[in-house]
Amino acid sequence: MAEAIKRRKAKKTGVVTSDKMNKSVVVRVVRTVKHKVYKRYVRRSTTFMAHDETNQCRIGDTVEIIESRPLSARKRWRVYRVVRKVGGAAAQSSGGLSSTGTRSNLP
């Protein structure tokens, strides 16, 4: 039987938008494409579900994901490494709400 050909696995960099699942995160990857008619560059985003074995990723973290075998019905990517962590756990866990329960006027 012939050996399987090893190919380089795709890597993408994006921002974690959801970490509510156990060992899974949703990553939004932004790319720029040239518009066919207007010849201007437009930002397009795609979301990927990625496997996070250690549950280390939080919302707002910049991560690098790598292509893998199908892990579930919608997961085909794994978190390869965390490029940049988001600081301030208190602001992150409150979801932008102040201690009184109202939205703060953050820029």
N, C-alpha and C positions, 0 to 999 in steps of 0.2 A: 504494500500500500504506500502511496506517495506521501511524503511529509507535507504537512500543512504549511502554507506560505505565511510567514510572519510579516505583518505590515505595521507601520507606525500608527499608533492610536491617536485619534484627534484629541486636541486639548483646546479648551475654551475658557475664557476668564469672564466672570460675571459677579453680580451682587446677589446675596441671599435675600429673598423676599418673604419666605415663610420657613419657620422651623418648628411648626406645631406637631409634626409627625415624629414617631420614634425612629431614629436612625435614618431619617430622610430629610432633605431640604429641597426647596424650590429655588432655582437660580435663574435670574434674568440676565441674558447675554445681549448686549447692544452691539449692532454692527451698522456701518454706513454703506449705503448703496447709491448709485447715481440714478436719478429719475430719468426715465426714457424720454419724456417729452421736454421737460424743463431743464435738463442737464445740470441740476443742482443735486448736492448730496443730501440724502434724507436718512434720518436715524430709524432703524427698524430693530425691534426687540423680539426675542424668542425666549420662552421659559422652558427649562429642563428640570426634571426631577432627578436628584442625585442622591446616592447612598453616602451617608455620613456615619461611619461605623462607631465613632467615639462620641457622637452628639456634641461636638465642640463648636460647631458653627452657630452663629446667632444672626438675627435680622440685621442687615446692613454690612455684614462682613463681605470683603472681596475675596473670592475663592477661585481656584483653578480646578476645573473638572476634566476628567479624562474618560474617553469612551471605554465601555466594558461590555461584557456579555449581558443579555437581558437578566435583570435581577428580580423584576416583577412585571406586572402588566404594563406599567408606564415608565419604569426606571431602567435606563440603559447607560447611565453615567455614574461615576464615583468621584467623590471629593478627593483631589490629588494633594492639594495643599491650601492652607489659608494664607493669602497674600497679605491682607491687612485686616486687623481686628478693629471693631468699632469700640471706642472708649465710652465710659459712662454707663454703667449697668443700670443706674436708677432711671435715667432718661429713657433708656431702651425698654425697660420692663413696664413703665407706666403708659407707653404708647402715646406720648406727647401730652398727657394729662397732668395737671398740677396736683398738689395734695388736696385741693378742694374739689377736684373732680371736673374742673373746667379746662378747656384748651388753653395752653399758654401761647403767648404772642412771640413765638420763635420765628426768626427770619426764614 
